[in-house]
Amino acid sequence: MLCSATVHVYDHLRGKTRSSIVICVSLLISLMMDQVKKYSVLGLATQFVGQAQEDPSVTRGVLEGGYQLVFMTDTGSIPSP
């Protein structure tokens, strides 16, 4: 389901400015990492948030609207600024 849904998200976001953020929740960290690679190569500003994320600047980037497509785990959270 996740893979087929993100294709529609890509079609919707392609060519748009970064004014909207789509958050995709997944239980599988490896799948999220694969999807981030795939959609980054296709030109979407994409990132994942969760326990496996080693870059602390990613959360700040999400809060500042720097990404169009954000994957996160069901236990992942983004703290309030």
TISEDREN-722932 format. One record per residue (C-alpha): residue number from 1; residue in three letters; x, y, z. Coordinates in nm, 2 decimals. Layout:
BEGIN
<i: NUM&aa: ALA&xx: X&yy: Y&zz: Z>
...
END
This chain:
BEGIN
<i: 1&aa: MET&xx: 0.00&yy: 0.00&zz: 0.00>
<i: 2&aa: LEU&xx: 0.27&yy: 0.25&zz: 0.10>
<i: 3&aa: CYS&xx: 0.46&yy: 0.21&zz: -0.23>
<i: 4&aa: SER&xx: 0.16&yy: 0.25&zz: -0.45>
<i: 5&aa: ALA&xx: 0.04&yy: 0.55&zz: -0.25>
<i: 6&aa: THR&xx: 0.37&yy: 0.73&zz: -0.27>
<i: 7&aa: VAL&xx: 0.35&yy: 0.71&zz: -0.65>
<i: 8&aa: HIS&xx: 0.04&yy: 0.92&zz: -0.64>
<i: 9&aa: VAL&xx: 0.20&yy: 1.16&zz: -0.39>
<i: 10&aa: TYR&xx: 0.50&yy: 1.20&zz: -0.63>
<i: 11&aa: ASP&xx: 0.26&yy: 1.28&zz: -0.92>
<i: 12&aa: HIS&xx: 0.09&yy: 1.54&zz: -0.70>
<i: 13&aa: LEU&xx: 0.41&yy: 1.71&zz: -0.57>
<i: 14&aa: ARG&xx: 0.61&yy: 1.70&zz: -0.89>
<i: 15&aa: GLY&xx: 0.68&yy: 2.05&zz: -1.01>
<i: 16&aa: LYS&xx: 0.52&yy: 2.22&zz: -0.71>
<i: 17&aa: THR&xx: 0.68&yy: 2.46&zz: -0.48>
<i: 18&aa: ARG&xx: 0.76&yy: 2.34&zz: -0.13>
<i: 19&aa: SER&xx: 0.44&yy: 2.48&zz: 0.02>
<i: 20&aa: SER&xx: 0.30&yy: 2.15&zz: 0.13>
<i: 21&aa: ILE&xx: 0.43&yy: 1.86&zz: 0.33>
<i: 22&aa: VAL&xx: 0.31&yy: 1.50&zz: 0.30>
<i: 23&aa: ILE&xx: 0.38&yy: 1.28&zz: 0.60>
<i: 24&aa: CYS&xx: 0.39&yy: 0.90&zz: 0.54>
<i: 25&aa: VAL&xx: 0.38&yy: 0.68&zz: 0.84>
<i: 26&aa: SER&xx: 0.56&yy: 0.34&zz: 0.81>
<i: 27&aa: LEU&xx: 0.66&yy: 0.06&zz: 1.05>
<i: 28&aa: LEU&xx: 0.95&yy: -0.04&zz: 0.83>
<i: 29&aa: ILE&xx: 1.26&yy: 0.18&zz: 0.86>
<i: 30&aa: SER&xx: 1.44&yy: 0.01&zz: 0.57>
<i: 31&aa: LEU&xx: 1.14&yy: 0.07&zz: 0.34>
<i: 32&aa: MET&xx: 1.13&yy: 0.44&zz: 0.44>
<i: 33&aa: MET&xx: 1.51&yy: 0.47&zz: 0.37>
<i: 34&aa: ASP&xx: 1.46&yy: 0.31&zz: 0.03>
<i: 35&aa: GLN&xx: 1.16&yy: 0.55&zz: -0.05>
<i: 36&aa: VAL&xx: 1.37&yy: 0.85&zz: 0.06>
<i: 37&aa: LYS&xx: 1.64&yy: 0.75&zz: -0.19>
<i: 38&aa: LYS&xx: 1.40&yy: 0.68&zz: -0.47>
<i: 39&aa: TYR&xx: 1.21&yy: 1.01&zz: -0.44>
<i: 40&aa: SER&xx: 1.51&yy: 1.22&zz: -0.37>
<i: 41&aa: VAL&xx: 1.66&yy: 1.10&zz: -0.70>
<i: 42&aa: LEU&xx: 1.33&yy: 1.20&zz: -0.87>
<i: 43&aa: GLY&xx: 1.37&yy: 1.55&zz: -0.74>
<i: 44&aa: LEU&xx: 1.14&yy: 1.56&zz: -0.44>
<i: 45&aa: ALA&xx: 1.28&yy: 1.71&zz: -0.11>
<i: 46&aa: THR&xx: 1.23&yy: 1.39&zz: 0.09>
<i: 47&aa: GLN&xx: 1.36&yy: 1.27&zz: 0.43>
<i: 48&aa: PHE&xx: 1.27&yy: 1.04&zz: 0.72>
<i: 49&aa: VAL&xx: 1.23&yy: 1.10&zz: 1.09>
<i: 50&aa: GLY&xx: 1.27&yy: 0.83&zz: 1.35>
<i: 51&aa: GLN&xx: 1.51&yy: 0.64&zz: 1.57>
<i: 52&aa: ALA&xx: 1.74&yy: 0.55&zz: 1.28>
<i: 53&aa: GLN&xx: 1.78&yy: 0.92&zz: 1.17>
<i: 54&aa: GLU&xx: 2.14&yy: 1.02&zz: 1.27>
<i: 55&aa: ASP&xx: 2.12&yy: 1.38&zz: 1.14>
<i: 56&aa: PRO&xx: 1.97&yy: 1.62&zz: 1.40>
<i: 57&aa: SER&xx: 1.92&yy: 1.89&zz: 1.14>
<i: 58&aa: VAL&xx: 1.66&yy: 1.69&zz: 0.96>
<i: 59&aa: THR&xx: 1.40&yy: 1.76&zz: 1.23>
<i: 60&aa: ARG&xx: 1.47&yy: 2.13&zz: 1.20>
<i: 61&aa: GLY&xx: 1.44&yy: 2.10&zz: 0.82>
<i: 62&aa: VAL&xx: 1.10&yy: 1.94&zz: 0.86>
<i: 63&aa: LEU&xx: 0.98&yy: 2.21&zz: 1.10>
<i: 64&aa: GLU&xx: 1.10&yy: 2.48&zz: 0.86>
<i: 65&aa: GLY&xx: 0.91&yy: 2.32&zz: 0.57>
<i: 66&aa: GLY&xx: 1.23&yy: 2.21&zz: 0.39>
<i: 67&aa: TYR&xx: 1.09&yy: 1.88&zz: 0.27>
<i: 68&aa: GLN&xx: 0.79&yy: 1.79&zz: 0.06>
<i: 69&aa: LEU&xx: 0.76&yy: 1.42&zz: 0.16>
<i: 70&aa: VAL&xx: 0.85&yy: 1.31&zz: 0.51>
<i: 71&aa: PHE&xx: 0.85&yy: 0.95&zz: 0.62>
<i: 72&aa: MET&xx: 0.82&yy: 0.87&zz: 0.99>
<i: 73&aa: THR&xx: 0.77&yy: 0.57&zz: 1.22>
<i: 74&aa: ASP&xx: 0.45&yy: 0.54&zz: 1.42>
<i: 75&aa: THR&xx: 0.66&yy: 0.60&zz: 1.73>
<i: 76&aa: GLY&xx: 0.86&yy: 0.89&zz: 1.57>
<i: 77&aa: SER&xx: 0.77&yy: 1.24&zz: 1.66>
<i: 78&aa: ILE&xx: 0.87&yy: 1.59&zz: 1.59>
<i: 79&aa: PRO&xx: 0.91&yy: 1.81&zz: 1.89>
<i: 80&aa: SER&xx: 0.75&yy: 2.15&zz: 1.90>
<i: 81&aa: PRO&xx: 0.98&yy: 2.43&zz: 1.82>
END
